[in-house]
């Protein structure tokens, strides 16, 4: 089962989405593309919306940026994808966007921990358990500064405005991603593949200010469903550089 979880206990912070290794129920190995990205089917975790494996050309585009127009129910959330930082991730994201995978999907999780402030999106089921039916390798950041809140030096600063992939462990990227509305401290285990534009930061601030839905167990949660429903109305490339 896919599961998206964001937790913060003591100094440990984890963002996960879309599960680990999968094997086909009939014993056949999952299909894997033959290019450098090696997108691999996850038969035990079928796609939340039907979508084929992404193209995987030998020369994956690895230069320049791609701008994405993302209107949401709370305002615009423009994204700029960085092909140099994460070519396989950008290629997958564009593939899903062009197939309408993200259209009319709800950002299902908001966190407001002192060291983790993100909005997580990308699951058509809205539960945190949905994915695209495939996984692919990490493209981990190597240039993030140490998090000033972590005296051990193991965590890095995922700064306000970064766009990164959620995962369920090494090389389990799928469709779920998170946008950082406030500086966060994380182990550098999450692929950074772009940034949020200024208008998008205003939208994130609005959603964050709305707070998190209380539950019977926790009347003042710091992790859960946003009060302000933030639905991605449409996700498409707007221009290429």
N, C-alpha and C positions, 0 to 999 in steps of 0.2 A: 504494500500500500504506500502511495506517496504521502508524505506528510511535510508540512511547512511549519517550522517552529522557530520562534525567536525567543531566547531566554537569557537572563542575566542573573547569575548566582555568584556571589562573592566577586572574584575578578574574571569569571569565565563568561564569555559571550559567544553565542552560537546562532548562526542563521542557516537554516536548512530548508530544502525544498526538493521535491521530486526524487524518489528513492534511489537506492544503490543498484547493485548488479542484479540482472534479471535473466532468467532462462525460460525458453519456450516450453509450454506445457507438453508439447508432443515430442520433446527431446531434440528438435532441430535447433541448431545454433541461431541466435538472432542475427539479422542481416546488418552488415557494417559497410559503409561507403569506403571506396578505395583511395580517396585522396588523403591529404595530410591531416584533415580534421577528424576523420574516422567517426562519423556520426553512427551510433549503434542503436538499433531498435531495443526497446524494453518490453518484451511481450507480456510480462507479468504486470506491467503498468501501461495499459493502452492509452492512446491519446484522448484527452478530454474533448477535443474536436479533431475530426479527421484531417490529417495533414501528412504528406509524404516526407521521406527523409530529405534533408536539404541537398542541393547540389554540392559537390565537393571537388572542385577543379584542382588540378595539380598546382596551379598558380593562384592560390587564394588571394584576393585583393588585400593588400597589406599596407596601403598608403592612403593618406587623406581621411576625410571625415564625411559622414552622411547625416544630414539633418532630417529629423522626423517631426512631422506635425501631429500632435497628440491632443486634440480637444477632449476635455473631461467634463463631467457634470459639475465640477467646482471651478472650472477655468482652464486655461491652456497649460499644457505640460510639455513644452518643446524639448526635444532631446537631441543631442549631438553625439553620434556614434563614432568612435575612434578606431579605424581599421588598423592603424599601426600598433596600437596597444593590444588588441584582441581580435585578430582577423576571423578566426573561426566562430567566435561569439557573435560578432557583428553579422557575419554571413547567415548564421542561424536566426538571429533576431529579424533580419530583413526578410528572410524566407517565411517566417511565421507571420510577419506583418502583411506581406503581399498575399498570403492565403487567408487573411481576415481572422487569424487565430485570436488576436488580441481585441478585436472589435466587440464592444458591448460587454467587456469584462470588468469586474469590480476589484478594486484594490482591497484585499481582504484583511490586511493586518497593519496596525499602527503601533509603534513602540515609543515610549517616553521615559525610558531608563536614563539616568544621568549620563551614561556612557554609550547609549545606543538609541538613536533617534532616526528611525527610518519608516518609510511607507513601502509595504511589499505588495506587489501586483503580479499579474501574468498567469493566473489560474482561471480558466473559463468556468470552473465549477464554483468558484468563490469560497472554497473550503480550505485552501492550502494543500489539498491532496492531488490536484490535477496537474498534468504535464502534457508534453507533445508526443509521447510515445517513443522518444529516443533520448539518448544522453550523449555527452561529448566531453572532451578533455578540458582541463583548467588552462587558463592563460593568466597566471597569477601576477599581480603587480610587484615590481621590484624597486619602485621609486617613491613609495609612500613614506613620509617621515614617521619617526616613533611617536606613539600617542603620549602626550604629556601627562596623562592621568595614570599611566602604567609604569611604575618604578622598575619593573623587571625588564622592560625594553622589548618584550616579546610581541606586544600589540602595536599596530600601526594606526595612524590617523586616517580614517575614511572621512574626509572633510565634507562639509556642507556642499551640496550640489553634485556629488559623485553619483554615478549610475553603475550598479554592480549586479552580478548574478547571485541568486540564492542557490544553495546546493545541499545535498545530503551526505557530503563526504567527498573525498578526492574523485575528480573526473565524473561527476554526476550532474553536470549542468543540464537544464532542460529549457523551460519557458519562463519560470518565475524569476523575477528580478526585484531589486529594491532601490529606492532613491533616498538619498541622505538629506534630511532637512536640518540636521544639527550635527556638529562634529561628533564622531563616534569612534570608539576604540575597539578594534577587532584584530584577531590574528589575520595575517595577510593570506587568508585561504579563500578569498572571494574575488573572482575575476572582475576587474574594473574595465568597463568597455565604453564609457562616455560620461557626459555631463548633462545637467539640467540647465536650461536657459533661465534668465532673470524672471520672465513671466511665470515660468514653472515653479520657481522658488516661492513666489507669492502665492501660488495655488497650494503648494505644500504647506506653507505657513498657515493658510486658512484651514486646511484639513487638520493640521496638528492642533491648532487653537480650539477646534471643535471638541477635542478630547476623544476618549475611548469609551465604548459602551460598557456601563457597569453590569455586573452579573450578581446572582444571588450569593456566590462565594466571595466576590470581591467588589464592593461598592465603589472603589476608587482604583481601577486597574491602571497599570502602566504598559500593558501589552494586550492587544485584542482588536476587536472590530471598531473601525472609526465611527464616531457618531455621525459625521458628515459623509454620506455615501459618495465615494469617489469612483465614478465609472469611466473607463476609457472608452470614449464613444467611437473613435476610429484611430488607427495607428498606421501611418503611411509615410514613405520618404517624401520630403518636400524639395530638397535640392542636394546636389553632390559637389564636393570641392576636390 
